[in-house]
Amino acid sequence: MRAWLWLVAGALAEVGWIAGLRFATTAIEWSATVVAATASVLLALGATRDLPATTVYTLFVGLGAFGALFLQVVFLDNDLSPAAYGFVLLLIACVIGLKRTGGAK
């Protein structure tokens, strides 16, 4: 269970540094962006202690992509096509499926 929490925290940090790339304007904000990027990688690496690397990488990228898309739609007011919403649902289904079937090493 700990590895899954590390993975989710890593994906959230991934979204944080993506937001930082978009919105950072000061040295402190850029520093926070670098910290978030470093944390995202370290947290994902920590999850590989208990989960297969392929599962961690797939979920890390999937959750990061979903978070970035969420950020884009909610905070940047971008619209998605109906097909894009369908693919987001498919992505979420795949992440849930990997969570339910991904066991320990």
C-alpha positions as a printed Julia matrix, in Angstrom:
105×3 Matrix{Float64}:
   0.0    0.0     0.0
   2.89   2.35    0.78
   4.2    2.08   -2.78
   0.83   3.14   -4.18
   0.84   6.22   -1.97
   4.37   7.07   -3.14
   3.2    6.66   -6.72
   0.2    8.95   -6.31
   2.33  11.52   -4.48
   4.85  11.34   -7.32
   2.14  11.91   -9.89
   0.85  14.91   -7.93
   4.38  16.3    -7.79
   4.57  15.71  -11.56
   1.47  17.86  -12.06
   2.98  20.44   -9.7
   6.08  20.9   -11.77
   4.05  20.96  -14.98
   2.02  23.8   -13.45
   5.25  25.44  -12.4
   6.53  25.39  -15.97
   3.39  27.2   -17.03
   2.97  29.71  -14.2
   6.35  30.3   -12.49
   7.64  33.85  -12.78
   9.84  34.36   -9.71
  12.98  32.64   -8.48
  11.04  31.09   -5.58
   8.38  29.71   -7.94
  11.05  28.29  -10.25
  12.8   26.76   -7.25
   9.53  25.13   -6.19
   9.17  23.79   -9.73
  12.62  22.19   -9.55
  11.82  20.71   -6.13
   8.53  19.28   -7.46
  10.29  17.76  -10.48
  12.92  16.16   -8.27
  10.31  14.91   -5.82
   8.22  13.38   -8.59
  11.13  11.26   -9.81
  12.28  10.26   -6.32
   8.76   9.27   -5.27
   8.31   7.18   -8.42
  11.66   5.5    -7.77
  10.57   4.79   -4.21
   7.47   3.03   -5.49
   9.65   0.62   -7.49
  10.82  -0.96   -4.23
   7.49  -2.77   -3.89
   5.97  -2.65   -7.38
   7.28  -3.73  -10.78
   9.02  -0.88  -12.61
   6.76  -1.28  -15.64
   3.66  -0.86  -13.49
   5.13   2.15  -11.72
   6.18   3.84  -14.95
   2.86   3.21  -16.69
   0.81   4.49  -13.78
   3.15   7.4   -13.14
   2.82   8.58  -16.73
  -0.93   7.88  -16.83
  -1.68   9.71  -13.6
   0.6   12.57  -14.59
  -1.11  12.87  -17.96
  -4.53  12.84  -16.33
  -3.43  15.47  -13.81
  -1.99  17.7   -16.53
  -5.19  17.37  -18.52
  -7.24  18.18  -15.42
  -5.08  21.25  -14.83
  -5.56  22.33  -18.44
  -9.34  21.93  -18.4
 -10.06  23.32  -14.92
  -7.52  26.11  -14.54
  -6.74  27.1   -18.12
 -10.34  26.83  -19.31
  -9.53  24.68  -22.34
 -12.29  22.6   -23.86
 -12.01  18.93  -24.79
 -13.84  17.15  -27.56
 -16.23  14.33  -26.67
 -13.66  11.85  -28.0
 -11.01  13.3   -25.67
 -13.34  12.76  -22.69
 -13.78   9.17  -23.84
 -10.03   8.66  -23.92
  -9.7   10.2   -20.47
 -12.24   7.68  -19.18
 -10.29   4.91  -20.88
  -7.09   6.16  -19.24
  -8.76   6.16  -15.83
 -10.08   2.63  -16.44
  -6.57   1.46  -17.36
  -5.06   3.03  -14.24
  -7.7    1.37  -12.06
  -7.16  -1.94  -13.84
  -3.41  -1.8   -13.27
  -3.96  -0.9    -9.62
  -6.25  -3.9    -9.14
  -4.03  -6.37  -10.99
  -0.54  -5.02  -10.2
   0.93  -7.11   -7.42
   4.17  -6.93   -5.58
   7.43  -8.04   -7.21
